[in-house]
Amino acid sequence: MKTYNIIALLSVVLLLNACAGAQKNAESGLTEINPREVAQNLNDLKASSDYILQPGDLVEIQVFMEEDMKRTLRIATNGTITYPLVGNVKIAGYSLSKAEEKLSSALKTYIKKPQVSMLIQEYGNKTVYVLGQVQKPAAIQIPPEKPLTVLEAITSVGGFTDIAALSKVRVLRMENGKQTAIDVDVTQITKQGNKSLDIPLMPGDVVFVPQSMF
């Protein structure tokens, strides 16, 4: 599956689904999914220093006052990037700030007081995003040994908040160039035992939990 820009996905998927679902949510007493809210949540998550870089992530690297050192590189499966002057440097397993420090340290032999900045352009193919009314919104990895379901993903970030709309969880997905939204009623999974609704997630999926309206 090709890696794609998740922000571009959200800008299309969320706008389409917000328009289609606004009336339905209003009638059911629930707050509609706000496209800007989801996009902002995702941007905040990407900017978080808590995110740990993974193989497959695409990073843009710049060195202050060294324009010719600017590179956009994908982290290899062994966790390394190949960067000018220093060769292979392992940055997977580190936060952005720690990775910047590690590359800066490697460059000190060649550049006086290098100031390195990194920006994640794309996440690796095994990443899913859990946003909205959950305890700790996060980007998480699908484990290699088994599928990751909607309920498992939500549980892994601490579960729901007290104001979450459990019956209106939505999975946003792009597949074969088409944007789709899958509604998941978690109450039917947890209270009625309907395990078939607890669908496995695909790389790049966004699980969004809206807020209930009281």
C-alpha positions as CSV (number, residue, x, y, z in Angstrom):
1,M,0.0,0.0,0.0
2,K,1.5,3.4,-1.0
3,T,2.2,5.9,1.7
4,Y,0.1,9.1,1.3
5,N,-0.2,12.5,2.9
6,I,-2.6,12.0,5.7
7,I,-3.5,15.7,5.8
8,A,-4.6,15.6,2.2
9,L,-6.7,12.6,3.0
10,L,-8.4,14.5,5.9
11,S,-9.1,17.6,3.9
12,V,-11.1,15.6,1.4
13,V,-12.6,12.9,3.5
14,L,-13.7,15.0,6.5
15,L,-15.3,17.7,4.4
16,L,-17.3,15.2,2.5
17,N,-18.4,13.3,5.5
18,A,-19.1,16.3,7.6
19,C,-21.6,17.6,5.0
20,A,-23.2,14.2,4.6
21,G,-23.4,13.5,8.4
22,A,-24.2,16.8,9.9
23,Q,-28.0,16.5,9.7
24,K,-28.0,12.9,10.9
25,N,-25.9,13.8,13.9
26,A,-28.0,16.8,14.8
27,E,-31.1,14.7,14.8
28,S,-29.6,12.0,17.0
29,G,-28.4,14.6,19.6
30,L,-24.7,14.2,18.8
31,T,-22.2,16.8,17.9
32,E,-21.2,16.5,14.2
33,I,-17.6,15.6,13.4
34,N,-15.8,18.8,12.8
35,P,-13.3,18.5,10.0
36,R,-11.1,21.4,11.3
37,E,-11.1,19.8,14.8
38,V,-9.9,16.5,13.5
39,A,-7.3,18.0,11.3
40,Q,-6.0,20.2,14.1
41,N,-5.9,17.3,16.5
42,L,-3.8,15.4,13.9
43,N,-1.5,18.4,13.4
44,D,-1.0,18.7,17.1
45,L,-0.2,15.0,17.4
46,K,2.3,15.2,14.6
47,A,4.0,18.1,16.2
48,S,4.2,16.4,19.6
49,S,7.8,15.7,20.8
50,D,6.4,12.4,22.3
51,Y,6.1,10.8,18.9
52,I,8.8,8.2,18.3
53,L,10.2,8.0,14.8
54,Q,9.6,4.7,13.0
55,P,11.0,3.0,9.9
56,G,9.1,4.2,6.9
57,D,8.6,7.7,8.2
58,L,9.5,10.5,5.7
59,V,11.4,13.3,7.4
60,E,12.5,16.7,6.1
61,I,15.9,17.7,7.5
62,Q,17.4,21.2,7.5
63,V,20.6,22.6,8.9
64,F,20.5,26.3,9.8
65,M,22.5,28.4,7.3
66,E,23.4,25.3,5.3
67,E,21.0,25.3,2.5
68,D,22.7,22.5,0.5
69,M,22.2,20.2,3.5
70,K,18.5,20.2,3.2
71,R,17.1,16.6,2.5
72,T,13.9,14.8,2.5
73,L,14.6,11.2,3.5
74,R,12.7,8.0,4.4
75,I,13.8,6.1,7.4
76,A,15.0,2.7,6.3
77,T,13.8,-0.6,7.7
78,N,16.9,-0.8,9.9
79,G,16.0,2.6,11.4
80,T,18.7,4.7,9.7
81,I,18.9,7.5,7.2
82,T,21.9,8.2,4.9
83,Y,22.9,11.9,5.4
84,P,25.7,13.9,3.7
85,L,29.0,14.0,5.5
86,V,28.1,11.5,8.2
87,G,26.6,8.6,6.3
88,N,24.2,6.3,8.1
89,V,22.6,7.6,11.2
90,K,20.0,5.7,13.2
91,I,17.1,7.9,14.2
92,A,14.2,5.5,14.5
93,G,13.3,4.9,18.1
94,Y,13.9,8.5,19.1
95,S,11.7,11.5,19.4
96,L,12.1,14.4,16.9
97,S,14.1,16.4,19.4
98,K,16.4,13.5,20.3
99,A,16.9,12.7,16.6
100,E,17.9,16.3,15.9
101,E,20.4,16.2,18.7
102,K,21.9,12.9,17.5
103,L,22.3,14.2,13.9
104,S,23.7,17.5,15.2
105,S,26.3,15.7,17.3
106,A,27.3,13.6,14.2
107,L,27.7,16.8,12.2
108,K,29.9,18.6,14.7
109,T,33.0,17.2,13.1
110,Y,32.2,18.9,9.8
111,I,30.0,21.9,10.7
112,K,30.6,24.4,13.5
113,K,27.6,24.4,15.9
114,P,25.1,22.7,13.6
115,Q,21.5,23.5,14.3
116,V,19.4,20.6,12.9
117,S,15.6,20.7,12.5
118,M,13.4,17.8,11.4
119,L,9.8,17.7,10.2
120,I,7.8,14.6,9.6
121,Q,6.3,14.7,6.1
122,E,4.7,11.3,6.1
123,Y,4.3,8.6,8.7
124,G,5.2,5.0,8.0
125,N,2.7,2.6,6.5
126,K,2.0,0.8,9.8
127,T,0.7,3.9,11.6
128,V,-2.9,4.5,12.6
129,Y,-4.2,7.6,14.4
130,V,-6.7,7.7,17.3
131,L,-8.1,11.1,17.9
132,G,-11.0,12.9,19.5
133,Q,-12.6,12.0,22.8
134,V,-10.0,9.4,24.0
135,Q,-7.7,9.8,27.0
136,K,-4.4,10.1,25.1
137,P,-4.8,10.8,21.4
138,A,-1.8,9.2,19.6
139,A,-0.3,7.8,16.5
140,I,0.2,4.1,17.2
141,Q,1.7,1.2,15.3
142,I,-0.1,-1.9,14.0
143,P,1.7,-4.8,15.5
144,P,3.4,-7.1,12.9
145,E,2.1,-10.3,14.5
146,K,-1.7,-9.7,14.4
147,P,-4.3,-7.2,13.3
148,L,-5.3,-4.2,15.3
149,T,-9.0,-3.6,15.8
150,V,-10.9,-0.4,16.5
151,L,-11.6,-1.3,20.1
152,E,-8.0,-2.4,20.6
153,A,-6.7,0.9,19.2
154,I,-8.9,2.9,21.5
155,T,-8.0,0.8,24.5
156,S,-4.3,1.3,23.7
157,V,-4.6,5.1,24.1
158,G,-6.4,4.8,27.5
159,G,-10.0,4.4,26.4
160,F,-12.8,6.9,26.0
161,T,-13.4,10.2,27.9
162,D,-16.5,10.7,29.9
163,I,-18.1,12.7,27.1
164,A,-17.3,10.4,24.2
165,A,-20.1,9.3,21.8
166,L,-19.4,5.6,21.8
167,S,-22.0,4.8,19.2
168,K,-20.6,7.2,16.7
169,V,-17.0,6.3,16.3
170,R,-15.8,6.8,12.8
171,V,-12.9,5.2,10.9
172,L,-11.6,7.4,8.0
173,R,-9.8,5.5,5.3
174,M,-8.3,6.0,1.9
175,E,-8.2,2.8,-0.2
176,N,-7.4,2.5,-3.9
177,G,-7.6,6.3,-4.3
178,K,-11.1,6.5,-2.8
179,Q,-12.0,8.1,0.5
180,T,-14.4,6.3,2.8
181,A,-15.8,6.6,6.3
182,I,-16.9,3.6,8.3
183,D,-19.2,4.1,11.3
184,V,-18.6,1.8,14.3
185,D,-21.0,1.5,17.1
186,V,-18.8,0.5,20.0
187,T,-21.7,-0.1,22.3
188,Q,-22.9,-3.0,20.2
189,I,-19.4,-4.5,20.5
190,T,-19.0,-4.0,24.3
191,K,-22.6,-4.5,25.4
192,Q,-24.1,-6.8,22.8
193,G,-21.0,-8.8,21.9
194,N,-21.2,-8.0,18.2
195,K,-17.5,-8.7,17.5
196,S,-18.0,-8.4,13.7
197,L,-18.2,-4.6,14.1
198,D,-14.8,-4.5,15.7
199,I,-13.1,-4.2,12.3
200,P,-9.3,-4.5,11.8
201,L,-7.6,-1.3,11.0
202,M,-5.5,-0.6,7.9
203,P,-2.3,1.5,7.7
204,G,-3.1,5.2,7.6
205,D,-6.6,4.8,9.1
206,V,-7.8,7.6,11.4
207,V,-10.1,6.5,14.3
208,F,-12.1,9.6,15.4
209,V,-14.3,9.6,18.5
210,P,-16.8,12.5,18.6
211,Q,-18.2,14.2,21.6
212,S,-21.8,13.5,22.9
213,M,-24.1,16.5,23.2
214,F,-25.8,16.6,26.6
